[in-house]
């Protein structure tokens, strides 16, 4: 026999098995989801959810697909949050402090309340990565924010109106493109291919009968 | 948190750990693999397939669930649709907002085309976002596109279309460079050298990664770029029927708002299907690692206007889906876990296979271990084998798991399992649609003009099995290529009068075959809501 718990979906009470995630509990209650459901595996941030346990004043945030229901859980999903996404030309921007001041000046209005960090569904140190962004330390901001799924829970709780996931997105692109070291062996290989270095090899393989390719495949050397 | 019922088996696994790390299991011979697949791989289970009775692939045996959708009725009646006043009129219409669709959009935009993406959920709600392990490219000095070709061709059972595969491997390094220049972060050594690992079936370490968020890192960057360029993205809007023009060329799609059900028409000079995979069809009742919208829509849309399918009978079951706890049943446990050294171990703590066999072989081997070998662990919801994650910390040093596979660590930690200290339970999960629409090397379908396909909806790039890391690669390579080619084709295209006459033609064929069905397609979303009446 399944153990049942009471949950309140948008305030309405439902009895659901206690081993379900919030997302599955909504479906158990009869919802056919369109909004607020994406990868169902904790990677896409579509199912940002706010909840409170009866009797507790703390407002909690989570991903509905990664969180088990609890008894007396009051649940509201947040399928869309109006983040501010500034547009820019990645070829023209420079990885300096200037760019944050220009595109996301509100980050300098951070009051240090740390509500963003407390709200993070990925347990990231959000306020810290915003601090890195303020100082133009985009490599650190990129590393600290790397696991962000852009669900927007941080921004929903921010009194300064910061769109943290978008700030981090910009920092990661700046880091990936301009700050992280370039890869020489990659650039060399692209040039070799353009120069036709491998054309003959590939064409020779493509022209071989299957039996011969099987031989080659089954006896190929495998790097340890 | 493992219950008491797992205690004995966990002890056996822990006791054998050091010996298992040192032990190098033999790889299977070609014959052993062949026999194993025939006996245990789901693709070989005849009762799960039936003959398709209509369309370009009539007579082929395909999964029941796919046959049902391919033979089903249109969601619309042609006479209800006003084709003379389209809501949208563009050069290139892209159906699907995943990695392939976004790559295509960026390149079509680069080429100066007026491009638009329609997607039934949000841009980025796609299997791309969930790809964890990495992306292949032969860019190291000891590697070459030719070796990559051989690995993929053999791994796909010598069935790939050779020209498509050659394009995949020779465009791979440029795809990585393109992503890196867009700002995608890759795991690199301080001197810029890519940190690369093996995947199942690779003969060189050519798996590039961004921790175990490789797909997410690629997808969010592509999405950001699409938005920076101001490319229109029409979200929560699905394509439910393709539109041809009077000359039989693809010329747009009928669209439906997923929330309001409003019907609209998009007219286009060329169309790119980038709708992704089919895990949510739950073939053979398997759970899936796929995102919510993976319902083979593109195959249905293309098939109804006459496009051919290739290898639609072959699916990839990822050997390591999470089997416990029940809340994450079927979720992907990235192959990178095995790349980093974790081995597959049975109930008694015995390593039963080389951890880096190709996915189909690994899946079949696990199924055999749990069935005929009776060496599976009973999870309460089914059988499973152990994937001994603590090996990774012993081999790579403490902290390796947190640094290289943080998403896996987080997923299991949410449910009280510390994968640094305890192994995890896995069983195959429906992961990838090997087959799809048949295309030429330019990405255009072989028999419907101006209809392009990219990404998981394509069949033939990989053959009958796909190697880890070649899918993230194919969405970029073939997405970019489809975008460029569709933009070029749009320039020379004059759209004729629009028509939906293919619906009546398909209906007539269905009637002639004596098929009675109330189903409509494409499926759009799975239905998981509990039913009360």
HADDOCK unambig.tbl for C-alpha pairs under 7 A between the chains (distance, minus, plus):
assign (segid A and resid 20 and name CA) (segid B and resid 327 and name CA) 6.35 0.50 0.50
assign (segid A and resid 21 and name CA) (segid B and resid 327 and name CA) 6.31 0.50 0.50
assign (segid A and resid 27 and name CA) (segid B and resid 528 and name CA) 6.05 0.50 0.50
assign (segid A and resid 27 and name CA) (segid B and resid 529 and name CA) 4.46 0.50 0.50
assign (segid A and resid 27 and name CA) (segid B and resid 530 and name CA) 6.07 0.50 0.50
assign (segid A and resid 28 and name CA) (segid B and resid 529 and name CA) 6.10 0.50 0.50
assign (segid A and resid 28 and name CA) (segid B and resid 530 and name CA) 5.08 0.50 0.50
assign (segid A and resid 29 and name CA) (segid B and resid 530 and name CA) 6.67 0.50 0.50
assign (segid A and resid 30 and name CA) (segid B and resid 529 and name CA) 4.77 0.50 0.50
assign (segid A and resid 30 and name CA) (segid B and resid 530 and name CA) 4.92 0.50 0.50
assign (segid A and resid 30 and name CA) (segid B and resid 531 and name CA) 6.64 0.50 0.50
assign (segid A and resid 31 and name CA) (segid B and resid 529 and name CA) 5.39 0.50 0.50
assign (segid A and resid 32 and name CA) (segid B and resid 527 and name CA) 6.57 0.50 0.50
assign (segid A and resid 32 and name CA) (segid B and resid 528 and name CA) 6.64 0.50 0.50
assign (segid A and resid 32 and name CA) (segid B and resid 529 and name CA) 5.04 0.50 0.50
assign (segid A and resid 37 and name CA) (segid B and resid 292 and name CA) 6.99 0.50 0.50
assign (segid A and resid 38 and name CA) (segid B and resid 125 and name CA) 5.57 0.50 0.50
assign (segid A and resid 38 and name CA) (segid B and resid 291 and name CA) 6.01 0.50 0.50
assign (segid A and resid 38 and name CA) (segid B and resid 292 and name CA) 5.44 0.50 0.50
assign (segid A and resid 39 and name CA) (segid B and resid 125 and name CA) 6.49 0.50 0.50
assign (segid A and resid 39 and name CA) (segid B and resid 290 and name CA) 6.82 0.50 0.50
assign (segid A and resid 39 and name CA) (segid B and resid 291 and name CA) 3.93 0.50 0.50
assign (segid A and resid 39 and name CA) (segid B and resid 292 and name CA) 5.63 0.50 0.50
assign (segid A and resid 40 and name CA) (segid B and resid 291 and name CA) 6.32 0.50 0.50
assign (segid A and resid 40 and name CA) (segid B and resid 292 and name CA) 6.77 0.50 0.50
assign (segid A and resid 41 and name CA) (segid B and resid 331 and name CA) 6.35 0.50 0.50
assign (segid A and resid 43 and name CA) (segid B and resid 129 and name CA) 6.63 0.50 0.50
assign (segid A and resid 43 and name CA) (segid B and resid 130 and name CA) 6.07 0.50 0.50
assign (segid A and resid 44 and name CA) (segid B and resid 125 and name CA) 6.62 0.50 0.50
assign (segid A and resid 44 and name CA) (segid B and resid 129 and name CA) 6.54 0.50 0.50
assign (segid A and resid 87 and name CA) (segid B and resid 228 and name CA) 4.62 0.50 0.50
assign (segid A and resid 88 and name CA) (segid B and resid 228 and name CA) 5.83 0.50 0.50
assign (segid A and resid 89 and name CA) (segid B and resid 228 and name CA) 6.89 0.50 0.50
assign (segid A and resid 172 and name CA) (segid B and resid 183 and name CA) 6.97 0.50 0.50
assign (segid A and resid 173 and name CA) (segid B and resid 182 and name CA) 6.95 0.50 0.50
assign (segid A and resid 173 and name CA) (segid B and resid 183 and name CA) 3.96 0.50 0.50
assign (segid A and resid 173 and name CA) (segid B and resid 184 and name CA) 6.15 0.50 0.50
assign (segid A and resid 174 and name CA) (segid B and resid 183 and name CA) 6.15 0.50 0.50
assign (segid A and resid 175 and name CA) (segid B and resid 183 and name CA) 6.90 0.50 0.50
assign (segid A and resid 176 and name CA) (segid B and resid 180 and name CA) 6.36 0.50 0.50
assign (segid A and resid 176 and name CA) (segid B and resid 183 and name CA) 4.26 0.50 0.50
assign (segid A and resid 176 and name CA) (segid B and resid 184 and name CA) 5.29 0.50 0.50
assign (segid A and resid 176 and name CA) (segid B and resid 185 and name CA) 4.42 0.50 0.50
assign (segid A and resid 177 and name CA) (segid B and resid 180 and name CA) 6.01 0.50 0.50
assign (segid A and resid 177 and name CA) (segid B and resid 181 and name CA) 5.15 0.50 0.50
assign (segid A and resid 177 and name CA) (segid B and resid 182 and name CA) 6.31 0.50 0.50
assign (segid A and resid 177 and name CA) (segid B and resid 183 and name CA) 4.12 0.50 0.50
assign (segid A and resid 181 and name CA) (segid B and resid 190 and name CA) 6.92 0.50 0.50
assign (segid A and resid 181 and name CA) (segid B and resid 191 and name CA) 6.32 0.50 0.50
assign (segid A and resid 181 and name CA) (segid B and resid 192 and name CA) 4.63 0.50 0.50
assign (segid A and resid 182 and name CA) (segid B and resid 192 and name CA) 5.22 0.50 0.50
assign (segid A and resid 183 and name CA) (segid B and resid 192 and name CA) 4.58 0.50 0.50
assign (segid A and resid 183 and name CA) (segid B and resid 193 and name CA) 5.52 0.50 0.50
assign (segid A and resid 183 and name CA) (segid B and resid 194 and name CA) 6.93 0.50 0.50
assign (segid A and resid 185 and name CA) (segid B and resid 139 and name CA) 6.32 0.50 0.50
assign (segid A and resid 185 and name CA) (segid B and resid 140 and name CA) 6.21 0.50 0.50
assign (segid A and resid 186 and name CA) (segid B and resid 139 and name CA) 5.30 0.50 0.50
assign (segid A and resid 186 and name CA) (segid B and resid 173 and name CA) 6.38 0.50 0.50
assign (segid A and resid 189 and name CA) (segid B and resid 139 and name CA) 5.57 0.50 0.50
assign (segid A and resid 189 and name CA) (segid B and resid 173 and name CA) 6.76 0.50 0.50
assign (segid A and resid 190 and name CA) (segid B and resid 173 and name CA) 5.75 0.50 0.50
assign (segid A and resid 190 and name CA) (segid B and resid 174 and name CA) 5.67 0.50 0.50
assign (segid A and resid 193 and name CA) (segid B and resid 170 and name CA) 6.93 0.50 0.50
assign (segid A and resid 201 and name CA) (segid B and resid 146 and name CA) 6.34 0.50 0.50
assign (segid A and resid 202 and name CA) (segid B and resid 146 and name CA) 5.38 0.50 0.50
assign (segid A and resid 206 and name CA) (segid B and resid 162 and name CA) 6.23 0.50 0.50
assign (segid A and resid 210 and name CA) (segid B and resid 158 and name CA) 7.00 0.50 0.50
assign (segid A and resid 214 and name CA) (segid B and resid 154 and name CA) 6.96 0.50 0.50
assign (segid A and resid 217 and name CA) (segid B and resid 150 and name CA) 6.22 0.50 0.50
assign (segid A and resid 217 and name CA) (segid B and resid 151 and name CA) 6.95 0.50 0.50
assign (segid A and resid 217 and name CA) (segid B and resid 154 and name CA) 6.00 0.50 0.50
assign (segid A and resid 218 and name CA) (segid B and resid 30 and name CA) 6.99 0.50 0.50
assign (segid A and resid 221 and name CA) (segid B and resid 203 and name CA) 6.66 0.50 0.50
assign (segid A and resid 222 and name CA) (segid B and resid 203 and name CA) 4.26 0.50 0.50
assign (segid A and resid 222 and name CA) (segid B and resid 204 and name CA) 6.46 0.50 0.50
assign (segid A and resid 223 and name CA) (segid B and resid 203 and name CA) 5.68 0.50 0.50
assign (segid A and resid 223 and name CA) (segid B and resid 204 and name CA) 5.37 0.50 0.50
